[in-house]
Amino acid sequence: MVNTSNTEPKILDTVNYPHDLKKLNKAEKIKLAEEIRELVIQTVSNTGGHLASNLGVVELTIALHSIFDAPKDKIVWDVGHQTYVHKILTGRKDKINTLRKYKGLAGFPKVSESEYDTFNTGHSSTSISAALGMARARDIRKEKYHVIAVIGDGALTGGMALEALNDAGCSNTNMIVILNDNEMSIAKNVGGISNFLTRVRTRKWYNNSNRYVKKMVLKIPKIGNGIIRLVRKVKYGIKQLIIPNMLFEDLGFKYLGPVDGNNIEDVEEILKKAKDLEGPILIHAITKKGKGYLPAEENPDKYHSTSPFEIETGKSKSAKKEDYSKVFGRKLVELAKENKEIVAITAAMKDGTGLTEFAKEFPERFFDAGIAEQHALAMAAGMARNGLTPVVSIYSSFYQRGYDQVIHDICLQNLPVIMCVDRAGVVGNDGETHQGIFDLAFFRLVPNVTIMAPKNFAELEQMLAFAVNLKKPVVIRYPRGGESNTHWENTAEIQLGKCEKIVEISAQKGQKCVTIVAIGNMVARAEEVRAKLKEKEIETEIINARFLKPLDEEAIVDSLTKTKYGITIEDETIIGGLGTAVKELIVDRGLREVTLQSFAYPDKFIEHGSVAELEKKYGLDADSICESILHSF
């Protein structure tokens, strides 16, 4: 475990930018790596964030910035959660304590934050495509610099990465792909790519043996060179015997490695070789996820993304509470015991989506597709076509990656796939790439789909049971974390397309009245608003929409006709969701006397910060909503 109490003069104090690294010797860089690990552990223990992946790339990042000349040379980091070390070494060391905080450093690369961040990356498998685009732009403009993509082995399970490898390999374009192989994505890697890389790791033995044999044969008088030439003619065949299916070389890459990615000297040596070669190069670097912090080494999936924790013990600083993901997972196990046609599918996020117990209970009915959302959804469609009931659990922002499959493979065929949208709404500190504020809008555009959002845990369980029996495409979206403290005495039975009237009023002439139509966890916000408005002698009718599609039009129209003033509240973008649906309803029904205000996130990408901070900024907290309503009367 890293010593976090070292008081000796720090080399890190002298390193602010990449050019400072070029002044250090081998021993100093090794010491620097230790100090950076201390800083990363200390920082993430306070801010939360992605720990294990950053601890694994310390030496690799030091070597990259030692050999290349950023920002002239372009480094594209895949996913981007592995860039804390990169940020420390590129002028942001003194701000690292603001990591993932509101108005502080982003947890991912951000081009508006630094010239050293060449591309915004928050989703997996994009770096090779972006880097190839940069390299081709460089060549067209006749410029001179290196382009390097750093991609994890887990990201190779994403089809986009393989598409990019296929294109780059036949391009003859000068670019370098560094495969950071730690045998993990979020959880342990799965599938054929993972198995392939396991075999490729044996190449270190092959390379060492090859160099030894060549050295010995050259010593043979007169015939040594001839033997070497003969061996070169059959070299490809030998490779295929020793290293089966050398995918990268077959695609057109010059393959270098494997190299110990946690050895600065070895990585620098191989990077220097790569700089002198032409065409597409792939460097295979093997790193240890969580390196230098024992709890993260032993449980890299747990420390992939973590809340603030105690360094000494590794324990979270906040008590674990029940959350929507756990409730979903527990209920799905219960339903699967009764219904043998239920299967569960996720995309490299078994633990995060609450499916760990399902995987243990029904291993033959659980499928982790890896970081391959398109494949996961199309596979679910195939299962549904042949009589199963697939339940797919993916984070909201990652459903964007499989939108074509939602439309073409699932909904077009009206197949009974249940799409559970975890991390819906603003998730907070992970920022723009992870905020789940578009799902209501983009799912609502698709025919044949039923869209639901629960106000609490109990309603989530009801909706899941309802969806299993509906036998149609269903979306159930729910937020990260726990339910509100609001307590509802009764929860009405779920009926297709029917809302729940939580509070009804009988509007009197001259009385100030408001209809609040809310969905999901914003129903609790509606209750907060109602309590505040009551103090101002304004009566409020609350409708829990439950369904965005089909919308309970009659109930909403009846309420708005009565109160003449309504608001919608949703943790979604202002365009396309609940507010848009109710506005369209008002126009269609010709309700000219009705005034409607919509409270949602604006038409922009929402930055990082706590959920409370972002709700306050964008007027979604109870005080802001009440203030706006009062101005309308």
Phi, psi and omega in degrees: 000143181294138175281113184264009183241015181294126182251006178293157176306136187259135174294328181301333179296336182264356184248115179239330181223164183305326182296338178291332180293328185291348179269351187268148174270180184302311183297321181293324178291323177296318177295321178300320179300319178297318182292323177295320178299318178302315182294318179296315179297314180299317182295308185292332177296336179262321186263341193075166179142197183267106187266302191301317182295323180288323177296331181284339186253016184300304182295320180300318181291319177300314181296318179302311183283345175281323187269322182262170186242071175288147008271000177300309172285140187258122176250121180251118183265120178289144185066303174099347180284358180259025188251014179298319179294317176304318180292321178300323185271359183235048170085008184241015182302317184287348179252005187296337178289349177265007185307126175069005177270158180302126182068011176259196179294141176286154178279359181226166176301142183213113187297333179282350182269325184201145176291345178280345176268107190271343184201136176286120180227119176230336177256155189282160165075017184259343194294322184292319178299312181296318181294320178296321176298317178296318181295320179291323175297319177303314183292319179297323181272001178057045177259169183231106171193166180265148175236127185232128173253130176251115185231140179278157180296328177297327181290341178289348175284348177278131184301328182298323179295321179289324175300317181292319177300319181298317181288312183296323184297329181259010188270339188060016180279137178286111175201158181238130173250123175257116178270106178275098189261101175244014178063018182222151161251253167276311173252186179301136182294152180229161169098180185295323179298318178298317179295321178300314181295328176299319178291320182296330181300340178288352183295337177302320177294318180298313182298316180298317180295318181299316180295320181295314182296316181300318181297319181289318183294322180298339180283347181286122183302138171067315187260358183301313182294323180296320178296319180299318180297320179295318180297321180299326182295331181251014183301316182299319179296321178297317178303318183292331177288317185274321183237089184297143171056059179286081187306312188295316179291323178296330178282345178117004179271146166278119186265127176238126178132193356292152177235149177289104183289353176256015175243106187301315183297316180295319180293318179299319181298316183286330176292323177297319177298317182298324181298331185268356182263154179261155176084186181284131182241139172239122177255124181261104181252125180261120182237166179251115180292129180087006187307131174096354177224106192307313179302323180285328176294319183281332181226066185296331179291322179295323183261014173301307173225123188228153170281170177308143186217165176276123185298318185298321185251339185081001183280146179296144179283343178246144181292140179288136180238164174298140178223171184300322181298317180294318179298317177302310182298318180295316180294323180295322176299315179300315180292323183291334176293331181267335185233105185284356178272350180284128172234156181242138181227139172217175183236080177065029180216050180302310182290315184298330181265003176084019185260010182300313181292323177299317180298323178288318184287322184227066184301329180281352180244012178245135184224119174258112185277359188077189182282073187210071185297323178299312179298316181302316183286321178293322176297319177300320178298318178298319178297316180295323179298333180255026166100357179271170176243090182282137173244113184255123180244114182220150177295151183307309185293339180273342173297334178304328184287342182242028187295323179297321180291325175301314183287302192281317188269329185258299189284324178301324180266002177054047185269144184283068175257129179262114183258103180270122187255095180279161179057037177283151184082191179286127179262349171100247197287346177282343169082201192308318186288344186243352179295131184262061188253010181245353190295318179301319182292311186282331174288325183297334181288345190266127176296158173075355185262140174259129185242125181230156174212125183275150178274341181201182182300314183300320181289327175299314179299317178298316182295322180295316178297320178297316183296321181301326183268352185285328178064038176217169175295131182226139171245129172238117182246139182210156189276173171285144173089204189263177178275169180284172178277358180295135181244126176252131184298314184229145174241115184294155178298144179284126174232139185306123175073014181250133177278179174239119177274104184281318178228127175242146178229160172249100187295130177260152180300131179086353181276141176279124185225151179222137168260125174250120174253116183232162180220145177066220183289352177282353174295323176295325176295323177299322178294320177298316180296318180302316181297320180289322180291328179299325178296336180261013178062038174247124181274144186229133173254129183248126175245119171274105188300323183063303180252127167276328180212118358284139180280141178281081187295319185295317181296319181291316179297317180301316182291315181294325177296327181284313188269334181070357180217129182220160173225153171243145178229128179207149176265065190211171175292153183293340184258122167097348185263221184298313181302316178297318181298318181289322176298317178298321179297316180299317179293313182299323181271358178066039182275074187291336183275355184267132173256135181230134171244139179247131178248113181200180178282145184292170181283073179200168175277132187269127184289178180276156182156170178293157180301317181298318180296319182288321176298319179295314182300320186258017170072029180255002175278162186299319181297315181294319180296315180298317180300318180293320179296316182298326178292339184275344181266000000 
